Amino acid sequence: MKPGRWMRQLAVLALLFLVLAVIAELRGPPERLTADGARTHVIDGDSLQIGARTVRLQGIDAVEFHQPCTTREGKPWTCGIEARKALAALAGRGGLVCETHATDNFGRAVSTCSVAGVADIAAALVAQGWAVSGDGEREGLYLAEQEAARAAGRGIWRGSFTRPAEWRAAHPRSAPSVPAA
């Protein structure tokens, strides 16, 4: 390779690096949402609203609010409502803080959230058996919590259920239902 060509390629790489650094700086730090003084509403087992912003917990997939499950005895039960109650109980502990990592196709802030005494709400919901690890396409970070909940028969694991992603595919909707603020 000729020295002149090598220098041009190095200059292009340096320029590319500079452009990427500027883009990263313009993007700024991740959005941080806190419930201090903001109205908080739990939508379902993995979504909540803090003020006007809707938050989707990252790395889990909870049964949907209207989704039923079946006990080992074959009786249907309202597992989606119970999953929502579990998230509401955690959010109600106080000190809710969510760090946003992305925005999904519904405009929700995909976030990792914590509350007083619970560093990761998503991990707690999976451990309690109200959500599965992952998003329906990837397994996620909470496989140990999921396996412990399954082995203990907690939450949705106390019987049978349709994976949330499969249930949503069979029961489509255009956007998440969010009550008026």
C-alpha positions in Angstrom: 0.0 0.0 0.0 1.3 3.4 -0.9 2.1 5.9 1.9 -0.4 8.5 0.6 -3.2 6.0 0.4 -2.6 4.8 3.9 -2.7 8.3 5.2 -6.0 9.0 3.5 -7.5 5.9 5.0 -6.2 6.9 8.4 -7.7 10.4 8.0 -11.1 8.9 7.0 -11.0 6.6 10.0 -10.2 9.5 12.3 -13.0 11.6 10.8 -15.4 8.7 11.3 -14.4 8.3 14.9 -14.9 12.1 15.4 -18.4 11.9 13.9 -19.3 9.0 16.1 -18.0 10.8 19.2 -20.1 13.9 18.3 -23.2 11.8 17.8 -22.7 10.0 21.2 -22.3 13.4 22.9 -25.4 14.8 21.3 -27.4 11.8 22.4 -26.7 12.6 26.0 -27.0 10.5 29.1 -29.9 8.0 29.4 -33.2 9.4 30.4 -33.8 9.0 34.2 -37.4 8.8 35.3 -38.4 9.1 38.9 -41.8 8.9 40.5 -41.1 11.7 43.0 -44.2 13.8 42.7 -45.3 12.2 39.5 -48.5 10.2 39.1 -47.6 6.5 38.6 -50.0 4.0 37.1 -49.2 0.3 36.6 -50.6 -0.9 33.2 -49.7 -4.6 33.3 -47.0 -6.9 34.6 -44.2 -5.2 32.8 -45.4 -1.7 31.9 -46.1 1.4 34.0 -46.7 5.1 33.4 -44.7 7.7 35.3 -46.4 11.1 34.7 -46.9 11.2 30.9 -44.1 8.7 30.1 -44.9 5.0 29.6 -42.2 2.6 30.7 -41.6 -1.0 29.6 -39.3 -3.0 31.9 -36.3 -4.2 30.0 -35.4 -7.9 29.7 -38.7 -9.5 30.7 -42.0 -10.4 29.2 -44.9 -10.6 31.7 -48.3 -12.2 31.0 -50.7 -9.6 29.6 -53.3 -8.0 31.8 -56.2 -9.9 30.1 -54.2 -13.1 29.6 -55.5 -16.2 31.5 -53.5 -19.1 32.9 -54.6 -22.6 33.9 -53.9 -24.2 37.3 -52.5 -27.7 37.5 -56.1 -28.9 38.1 -57.2 -27.3 34.8 -59.0 -24.3 36.2 -58.5 -20.9 34.5 -57.2 -18.0 36.6 -56.5 -14.4 36.0 -52.7 -14.5 36.0 -52.4 -11.2 34.0 -54.3 -9.4 36.8 -52.0 -11.0 39.4 -48.9 -10.0 37.5 -50.1 -6.4 37.4 -50.8 -6.5 41.2 -47.2 -7.8 41.7 -45.7 -4.9 39.8 -48.0 -2.5 41.6 -46.8 -3.9 45.0 -43.2 -3.3 44.0 -43.8 0.1 42.6 -45.7 1.1 45.7 -42.6 0.5 47.9 -41.5 4.0 47.1 -38.3 5.5 45.5 -39.2 4.3 42.0 -36.3 5.2 39.6 -36.1 4.0 36.0 -33.0 4.4 33.7 -34.1 4.4 30.1 -32.0 2.5 27.5 -34.1 2.7 24.4 -37.6 3.6 23.1 -39.7 0.8 21.6 -42.0 0.9 18.6 -44.9 2.0 20.8 -42.9 5.0 22.1 -42.4 3.4 25.5 -39.1 4.0 27.5 -37.5 0.6 27.7 -35.9 0.8 31.2 -34.3 -0.8 34.1 -36.2 0.2 37.3 -35.5 0.0 41.0 -37.5 0.8 44.2 -36.7 0.9 47.9 -35.0 -2.4 48.7 -35.2 -3.8 45.2 -32.3 -3.0 42.8 -34.0 -4.5 39.7 -37.8 -4.8 39.5 -37.6 -7.0 36.4 -35.4 -9.6 38.2 -37.9 -9.5 41.2 -40.9 -10.1 38.9 -39.2 -13.1 37.2 -38.1 -14.5 40.6 -41.7 -14.2 41.8 -42.9 -16.0 38.7 -44.9 -13.2 37.1 -42.7 -12.8 34.0 -40.4 -14.8 31.8 -36.8 -13.8 31.2 -36.3 -12.2 27.8 -38.6 -10.6 25.2 -40.0 -13.6 23.4 -37.1 -13.7 20.9 -34.1 -13.7 23.2 -33.7 -15.6 26.5 -32.7 -12.6 28.6 -30.6 -12.0 31.7 -32.8 -13.6 34.3 -32.6 -17.3 33.5 -31.6 -18.3 37.1 -34.5 -16.4 38.6 -36.8 -17.9 36.0 -35.6 -21.5 36.7 -36.0 -20.9 40.5 -39.6 -19.7 40.0 -40.4 -22.6 37.7 -38.9 -25.2 40.1 -40.8 -23.7 43.1 -44.1 -23.3 41.1 -44.4 -19.6 41.8 -46.7 -17.3 39.9 -47.4 -18.4 36.3 -45.4 -21.5 36.9 -48.0 -23.0 39.2 -49.8 -24.3 36.2 -49.7 -23.8 32.4 -49.7 -20.6 30.4 -49.1 -19.4 26.9 -45.9 -17.4 26.5 -46.8 -13.7 26.5 -45.3 -13.1 23.0 -47.4 -16.0 21.6 -50.5 -14.8 23.4 -50.1 -11.2 22.0 -49.6 -12.7 18.5 -52.9 -14.5 18.9 -54.6 -11.4 20.4 -53.2 -8.4 18.5 -53.8 -4.8 19.4 -52.5 -1.6 17.7 -51.0 0.1 20.8 -50.8 -0.4 24.5 -53.8 0.7 26.5 -52.8 3.7 28.7 -55.4 5.5 30.7 -55.7 9.2 30.3 -53.6 11.2 32.7 
